[in-house]
């Protein structure tokens, strides 16, 4: 689902690549992982941000934006 840092596949593209509907993809994903696609991506972004916060001197705003949050305040929400 994550192609490269900060770049994510759309559900339409991912479903199309596997010849299933978006609804089927979402149901299968939740069945396998226990969370929705969006919950998974949010957790992934939070983990990426947490690692960056620990390992760099980069500002929180920059880290939030690099992790895919459009608003740095969402990192704390």
N, CA, C and O atoms as a printed pandas DataFrame, in Angstrom:
     atom_number atom_name residue_name chain_id  residue_number  x_coord  y_coord  z_coord
0              1         N          UNK        A               1    0.811   -1.195    0.000
1              2        CA          UNK        A               1    0.000    0.000    0.000
2              3         C          UNK        A               1    0.852    1.256    0.000
3              4         O          UNK        A               1    0.443    2.295   -0.517
4              5         N          UNK        A               2    2.008    1.156    0.567
5              6        CA          UNK        A               2    2.911    2.301    0.572
6              7         C          UNK        A               2    3.965    2.045   -0.492
7              8         O          UNK        A               2    4.753    1.105   -0.387
8              9         N          UNK        A               3    3.972    2.890   -1.517
9             10        CA          UNK        A               3    4.923    2.698   -2.608
10            11         C          UNK        A               3    6.302    3.204   -2.226
11            12         O          UNK        A               3    7.296    2.498   -2.394
12            13         N          UNK        A               4    6.363    4.403   -1.721
13            14        CA          UNK        A               4    7.595    4.993   -1.226
14            15         C          UNK        A               4    7.184    5.989   -0.164
15            16         O          UNK        A               4    6.005    6.324   -0.051
16            17         N          UNK        A               5    8.119    6.458    0.599
17            18        CA          UNK        A               5    7.798    7.353    1.710
18            19         C          UNK        A               5    6.920    8.511    1.248
19            20         O          UNK        A               5    7.285    9.265    0.345
20            21         N          UNK        A               6    5.755    8.637    1.886
21            22        CA          UNK        A               6    4.849    9.728    1.572
22            23         C          UNK        A               6    3.992    9.501    0.343
23            24         O          UNK        A               6    3.235   10.388   -0.052
24            25         N          UNK        A               7    4.098    8.319   -0.275
25            26        CA          UNK        A               7    3.328    8.026   -1.473
26            27         C          UNK        A               7    2.508    6.762   -1.235
27            28         O          UNK        A               7    3.054    5.704   -0.923
28            29         N          UNK        A               8    1.211    6.885   -1.383
29            30        CA          UNK        A               8    0.314    5.780   -1.085
30            31         C          UNK        A               8   -0.521    5.416   -2.305
31            32         O          UNK        A               8   -0.928    6.292   -3.068
32            33         N          UNK        A               9   -0.776    4.122   -2.490
33            34        CA          UNK        A               9   -1.645    3.660   -3.554
34            35         C          UNK        A               9   -3.094    3.998   -3.218
35            36         O          UNK        A               9   -3.485    3.962   -2.051
36            37         N          UNK        A              10   -3.883    4.324   -4.222
37            38        CA          UNK        A              10   -5.305    4.545   -3.977
38            39         C          UNK        A              10   -5.987    3.184   -3.841
39            40         O          UNK        A              10   -5.497    2.179   -4.356
40            41         N          UNK        A              11   -7.113    3.166   -3.146
41            42        CA          UNK        A              11   -7.862    1.922   -3.011
42            43         C          UNK        A              11   -8.347    1.440   -4.368
43            44         O          UNK        A              11   -8.368    0.238   -4.629
44            45         N          UNK        A              12   -8.739    2.377   -5.240
45            46        CA          UNK        A              12   -9.180    2.009   -6.589
46            47         C          UNK        A              12   -8.073    1.278   -7.338
47            48         O          UNK        A              12   -8.319    0.246   -7.962
48            49         N          UNK        A              13   -6.861    1.808   -7.279
49            50        CA          UNK        A              13   -5.727    1.199   -7.979
50            51         C          UNK        A              13   -5.402   -0.164   -7.380
51            52         O          UNK        A              13   -5.200   -1.135   -8.109
52            53         N          UNK        A              14   -5.353   -0.233   -6.069
53            54        CA          UNK        A              14   -5.029   -1.486   -5.400
54            55         C          UNK        A              14   -6.076   -2.558   -5.714
55            56         O          UNK        A              14   -5.728   -3.698   -6.021
56            57         N          UNK        A              15   -7.344   -2.194   -5.638
57            58        CA          UNK        A              15   -8.416   -3.141   -5.950
58            59         C          UNK        A              15   -8.344   -3.563   -7.413
59            60         O          UNK        A              15   -8.473   -4.744   -7.732
60            61         N          UNK        A              16   -8.138   -2.594   -8.296
61            62        CA          UNK        A              16   -8.042   -2.899   -9.719
62            63         C          UNK        A              16   -6.886   -3.832  -10.039
63            64         O          UNK        A              16   -7.017   -4.726  -10.874
64            65         N          UNK        A              17   -5.753   -3.623   -9.374
65            66        CA          UNK        A              17   -4.582   -4.482   -9.586
66            67         C          UNK        A              17   -4.875   -5.939   -9.234
67            68         O          UNK        A              17   -4.252   -6.853   -9.775
68            69         N          UNK        A              18   -5.830   -6.149   -8.321
69            70        CA          UNK        A              18   -6.159   -7.501   -7.864
70            71         C          UNK        A              18   -7.506   -7.982   -8.394
71            72         O          UNK        A              18   -8.001   -9.038   -8.001
72            73         N          UNK        A              19   -8.093   -7.187   -9.295
73            74        CA          UNK        A              19   -9.347   -7.549   -9.965
74            75         C          UNK        A              19  -10.488   -7.811   -8.992
75            76         O          UNK        A              19  -11.261   -8.756   -9.149
76            77         N          UNK        A              20  -10.571   -6.946   -7.982
77            78        CA          UNK        A              20  -11.686   -7.003   -7.030
78            79         C          UNK        A              20  -12.226   -5.589   -6.851
79            80         O          UNK        A              20  -11.586   -4.613   -7.241
80            81         N          UNK        A              21  -13.408   -5.492   -6.259
81            82        CA          UNK        A              21  -13.978   -4.171   -6.006
82            83         C          UNK        A              21  -13.340   -3.547   -4.770
83            84         O          UNK        A              21  -12.731   -4.241   -3.955
84            85         N          UNK        A              22  -13.485   -2.254   -4.643
85            86        CA          UNK        A              22  -12.970   -1.553   -3.460
86            87         C          UNK        A              22  -13.645   -2.101   -2.203
87            88         O          UNK        A              22  -12.995   -2.286   -1.174
88            89         N          UNK        A              23  -14.941   -2.358   -2.291
89            90        CA          UNK        A              23  -15.671   -2.906   -1.137
90            91         C          UNK        A              23  -15.099   -4.258   -0.725
91            92         O          UNK        A              23  -14.906   -4.521    0.462
92            93         N          UNK        A              24  -14.831   -5.113   -1.708
93            94        CA          UNK        A              24  -14.234   -6.421   -1.403
94            95         C          UNK        A              24  -12.864   -6.255   -0.764
95            96         O          UNK        A              24  -12.527   -6.942    0.200
96            97         N          UNK        A              25  -12.082   -5.339   -1.310
97            98        CA          UNK        A              25  -10.751   -5.067   -0.764
98            99         C          UNK        A              25  -10.845   -4.640    0.694
99           100         O          UNK        A              25  -10.114   -5.146    1.545
100          101         N          UNK        A              26  -11.745   -3.710    0.976
101          102        CA          UNK        A              26  -11.888   -3.209    2.343
102          103         C          UNK        A              26  -12.317   -4.317    3.301
103          104         O          UNK        A              26  -11.794   -4.416    4.411
104          105         N          UNK        A              27  -13.261   -5.144    2.876
105          106        CA          UNK        A              27  -13.732   -6.248    3.734
106          107         C          UNK        A              27  -12.621   -7.269    3.975
107          108         O          UNK        A              27  -12.421   -7.727    5.100
108          109         N          UNK        A              28  -11.902   -7.622    2.909
109          110        CA          UNK        A              28  -10.826   -8.598    3.054
110          111         C          UNK        A              28   -9.708   -8.052    3.939
111          112         O          UNK        A              28   -9.164   -8.774    4.775
112          113         N          UNK        A              29   -9.372   -6.794    3.755
113          114        CA          UNK        A              29   -8.311   -6.175    4.545
114          115         C          UNK        A              29   -8.673   -6.205    6.026
115          116         O          UNK        A              29   -7.862   -6.598    6.866
116          117         N          UNK        A              30   -9.894   -5.788    6.337
117          118        CA          UNK        A              30  -10.317   -5.758    7.744
118          119         C          UNK        A              30  -10.361   -7.172    8.322
119          120         O          UNK        A              30  -10.012   -7.385    9.484
120          121         N          UNK        A              31  -10.785   -8.124    7.517
121          122        CA          UNK        A              31  -10.824   -9.512    7.967
122          123         C          UNK        A              31   -9.418  -10.032    8.294
123          124         O          UNK        A              31   -9.229  -10.750    9.275
124          125         N          UNK        A              32   -8.450   -9.668    7.474
125          126        CA          UNK        A              32   -7.078  -10.128    7.680
126          127         C          UNK        A              32   -6.344   -9.399    8.787
127          128         O          UNK        A              32   -5.645  -10.017    9.591
128          129         N          UNK        A              33   -6.503   -8.077    8.828
129          130        CA          UNK        A              33   -5.699   -7.257    9.732
130          131         C          UNK        A              33   -6.449   -6.732   10.952
131          132         O          UNK        A              33   -5.832   -6.219   11.885
132          133         N          UNK        A              34   -7.774   -6.858   10.951
133          134        CA          UNK        A              34   -8.553   -6.435   12.104
134          135         C          UNK        A              34   -8.795   -4.944   12.197
135          136         O          UNK        A              34   -9.394   -4.473   13.164
136          137         N          UNK        A              35   -8.339   -4.196   11.209
137          138        CA          UNK        A              35   -8.558   -2.745   11.158
138          139         C          UNK        A              35   -8.872   -2.364    9.716
139          140         O          UNK        A              35   -8.591   -3.122    8.787
140          141         N          UNK        A              36   -9.453   -1.193    9.541
141          142        CA          UNK        A              36   -9.719   -0.718    8.190
142          143         C          UNK        A              36   -8.419   -0.274    7.532
143          144         O          UNK        A              36   -7.406   -0.073    8.203
144          145         N          UNK        A              37   -8.461   -0.124    6.214
145          146        CA          UNK        A              37   -7.296    0.352    5.471
146          147         C          UNK        A              37   -6.851    1.701    6.016
147          148         O          UNK        A              37   -5.657    1.932    6.211
148          149         N          UNK        A              38   -7.808    2.592    6.264
149          150        CA          UNK        A              38   -7.461    3.932    6.736
150          151         C          UNK        A              38   -6.884    3.908    8.153
151          152         O          UNK        A              38   -5.985    4.690    8.462
152          153         N          UNK        A              39   -7.386    3.028    9.012
153          154        CA          UNK        A              39   -6.808    2.898   10.348
154          155         C          UNK        A              39   -5.366    2.387   10.255
155          156         O          UNK        A              39   -4.480    2.852   10.972
156          157         N          UNK        A              40   -5.153    1.427    9.364
157          158        CA          UNK        A              40   -3.815    0.883    9.175
158          159         C          UNK        A              40   -2.853    1.972    8.706
159          160         O          UNK        A              40   -1.755    2.105    9.246
160          161         N          UNK        A              41   -3.261    2.747    7.706
161          162        CA          UNK        A              41   -2.397    3.809    7.191
162          163         C          UNK        A              41   -2.126    4.873    8.242
163          164         O          UNK        A              41   -1.011    5.389    8.330
164          165         N          UNK        A              42   -3.130    5.204    9.038
165          166        CA          UNK        A              42   -2.934    6.201   10.099
166          167         C          UNK        A              42   -1.901    5.705   11.103
167          168         O          UNK        A              42   -1.005    6.449   11.504
168          169         N          UNK        A              43   -2.030    4.445   11.507
169          170        CA          UNK        A              43   -1.061    3.870   12.442
170          171         C          UNK        A              43    0.336    3.825   11.824
171          172         O          UNK        A              43    1.329    4.103   12.497
172          173         N          UNK        A              44    0.404    3.476   10.549
173          174        CA          UNK        A              44    1.693    3.448    9.854
174          175         C          UNK        A              44    2.331    4.836    9.864
175          176         O          UNK        A              44    3.516    4.981   10.165
176          177         N          UNK        A              45    1.541    5.845    9.534
177          178        CA          UNK        A              45    2.051    7.220    9.522
178          179         C          UNK        A              45    2.503    7.658   10.914
179          180         O          UNK        A              45    3.534    8.315   11.058
180          181         N          UNK        A              46    1.728    7.292   11.938
181          182        CA          UNK        A              46    2.103    7.648   13.312
182          183         C          UNK        A              46    3.425    6.982   13.705
183          184         O          UNK        A              46    4.274    7.603   14.344
184          185         N          UNK        A              47    3.588    5.727   13.322
185          186        CA          UNK        A              47    4.834    5.023   13.637
186          187         C          UNK        A              47    6.023    5.656   12.924
187          188         O          UNK        A              47    7.088    5.834   13.515
188          189         N          UNK        A              48    5.834    5.996   11.641
189          190        CA          UNK        A              48    6.885    6.666   10.886
190          191         C          UNK        A              48    7.263    7.990   11.546
191          192         O          UNK        A              48    8.444    8.313   11.672
192          193         N          UNK        A              49    6.269    8.743   11.959
193          194        CA          UNK        A              49    6.516   10.029   12.606
194          195         C          UNK        A              49    7.235    9.832   13.947
195          196         O          UNK        A              49    8.157   10.579   14.274
196          197         N          UNK        A              50    6.814    8.835   14.710
197          198        CA          UNK        A              50    7.442    8.582   16.012
198          199         C          UNK        A              50    8.921    8.258   15.857
199          200         O          UNK        A              50    9.750    8.760   16.617
200          201         N          UNK        A              51    9.256    7.429   14.885
201          202        CA          UNK        A              51   10.651    7.083   14.634
202          203         C          UNK        A              51   11.437    8.333   14.239
203          204         O          UNK        A              51   12.545    8.561   14.724
204          205         N          UNK        A              52   10.852    9.133   13.359
205          206        CA          UNK        A              52   11.538   10.362   12.911
206          207         C          UNK        A              52   11.737   11.329   14.072
207          208         O          UNK        A              52   12.778   11.979   14.162
208          209         N          UNK        A              53   10.762   11.431   14.953
209          210        CA          UNK        A              53   10.890   12.324   16.109
210          211         C          UNK        A              53   12.034   11.889   17.018
211          212         O          UNK        A              53   12.754   12.724   17.565
212          213         N          UNK        A              54   12.196   10.591   17.171
213          214        CA          UNK        A              54   13.251   10.070   18.037
214          215         C          UNK        A              54   14.639   10.165   17.410
215          216         O          UNK        A              54   15.632   10.326   18.119
216          217         N          UNK        A              55   14.708   10.066   16.090
217          218        CA          UNK        A              55   16.002    9.948   15.421
218          219         C          UNK        A              55   16.501   11.213   14.743
219          220         O          UNK        A              55   17.617   11.224   14.223
220          221         N          UNK        A              56   15.719   12.267   14.733
221          222        CA          UNK        A              56   16.176   13.439   13.984
222          223         C          UNK        A              56   15.931   14.730   14.761
223          224         O          UNK        A              56   15.238   14.755   15.779
224          225         N          UNK        A              57   16.509   15.765   14.254
225          226        CA          UNK        A              57   16.337   17.102   14.817
226          227         C          UNK        A              57   15.305   17.896   13.999
227          228         O          UNK        A              57   15.137   19.098   14.205
228          229         N          UNK        A              58   14.636   17.233   13.096
229          230        CA          UNK        A              58   13.648   17.866   12.230
230          231         C          UNK        A              58   12.464   18.339   13.066
231          232         O          UNK        A              58   12.111   17.712   14.064
232          233         N          UNK        A              59   11.858   19.438   12.657
233          234        CA          UNK        A              59   10.726   19.989   13.402
234          235         C          UNK        A              59    9.520   19.047   13.334
235          236         O          UNK        A              59    9.376   18.264   12.395
236          237         N          UNK        A              60    8.676   19.140   14.328
237          238        CA          UNK        A              60    7.463   18.329   14.369
238          239         C          UNK        A              60    6.599   18.604   13.153
239          240         O          UNK        A              60    6.018   17.681   12.583
240          241         N          UNK        A              61    6.509   19.857   12.753
241          242        CA          UNK        A              61    5.710   20.216   11.581
242          243         C          UNK        A              61    6.217   19.496   10.339
243          244         O          UNK        A              61    5.430   18.916    9.590
244          245         N          UNK        A              62    7.529   19.531   10.117
245          246        CA          UNK        A              62    8.108   18.866    8.950
246          247         C          UNK        A              62    7.901   17.364    8.996
247          248         O          UNK        A              62    7.581   16.743    7.982
248          249         N          UNK        A              63    8.082   16.786   10.160
249          250        CA          UNK        A              63    7.901   15.343   10.319
250          251         C          UNK        A              63    6.455   14.959   10.039
251          252         O          UNK        A              63    6.196   13.971    9.352
252          253         N          UNK        A              64    5.523   15.729   10.562
253          254        CA          UNK        A              64    4.105   15.445   10.325
254          255         C          UNK        A              64    3.784   15.486    8.837
255          256         O          UNK        A              64    3.094   14.607    8.320
256          257         N          UNK        A              65    4.281   16.500    8.158
257          258        CA          UNK        A              65    4.024   16.621    6.718
258          259         C          UNK        A              65    4.683   15.486    5.940
259          260         O          UNK        A              65    4.084   14.947    5.010
260          261         N          UNK        A              66    5.908   15.119    6.309
261          262        CA          UNK        A              66    6.603   14.016    5.640
262          263         C          UNK        A              66    5.896   12.681    5.860
263          264         O          UNK        A              66    5.948   11.799    5.003
264          265         N          UNK        A              67    5.239   12.534    7.003
265          266        CA          UNK        A              67    4.532   11.294    7.309
266          267         C          UNK        A              67    3.167   11.223    6.633
267          268         O          UNK        A              67    2.478   10.207    6.722
268          269         N          UNK        A              68    2.779   12.300    5.960
269          270        CA          UNK        A              68    1.516   12.264    5.221
270          271         C          UNK        A              68    0.361   12.971    5.879
271          272         O          UNK        A              68   -0.764   12.916    5.382
272          273         N          UNK        A              69    0.618   13.638    6.993
273          274        CA          UNK        A              69   -0.442   14.404    7.646
274          275         C          UNK        A              69   -0.528   15.773    6.977
275          276         O          UNK        A              69    0.477   16.478    6.882
276          277         N          UNK        A              70   -1.713   16.154    6.515
277          278        CA          UNK        A              70   -1.863   17.434    5.833
278          279         C          UNK        A              70   -1.845   18.591    6.822
279          280         O          UNK        A              70   -1.562   19.729    6.446
280          281         N          UNK        A              71   -2.144   18.303    8.077
281          282        CA          UNK        A              71   -2.147   19.309    9.126
282          283         C          UNK        A              71   -1.332   18.757   10.300
283          284         O          UNK        A              71   -1.684   17.710   10.844
284          285         N          UNK        A              72   -0.260   19.430   10.700
285          286        CA          UNK        A              72    0.573   18.904   11.797
286          287         C          UNK        A              72   -0.205   18.652   13.095
287          288         O          UNK        A              72    0.189   17.803   13.894
288          289         N          UNK        A              73   -1.284   19.368   13.305
289          290        CA          UNK        A              73   -2.088   19.143   14.506
290          291         C          UNK        A              73   -2.705   17.746   14.519
291          292         O          UNK        A              73   -3.016   17.220   15.588
292          293         N          UNK        A              74   -2.884   17.145   13.355
293          294        CA          UNK        A              74   -3.451   15.798   13.264
294          295         C          UNK        A              74   -2.505   14.752   13.854
295          296         O          UNK        A              74   -2.937   13.665   14.237
296          297         N          UNK        A              75   -1.236   15.077   13.924
297          298        CA          UNK        A              75   -0.256   14.159   14.493
298          299         C          UNK        A              75   -0.544   13.955   15.982
299          300         O          UNK        A              75   -0.317   12.868   16.513
300          301         N          UNK        A              76   -1.032   14.970   16.641
301          302        CA          UNK        A              76   -1.315   14.893   18.078
302          303         C          UNK        A              76   -2.735   14.429   18.370
303          304         O          UNK        A              76   -3.044   14.072   19.506
304          305         N          UNK        A              77   -3.593   14.430   17.373
305          306        CA          UNK        A              77   -5.011   14.090   17.592
306          307         C          UNK        A              77   -5.224   12.613   17.758
307          308         O          UNK        A              77   -6.356   12.170   17.949
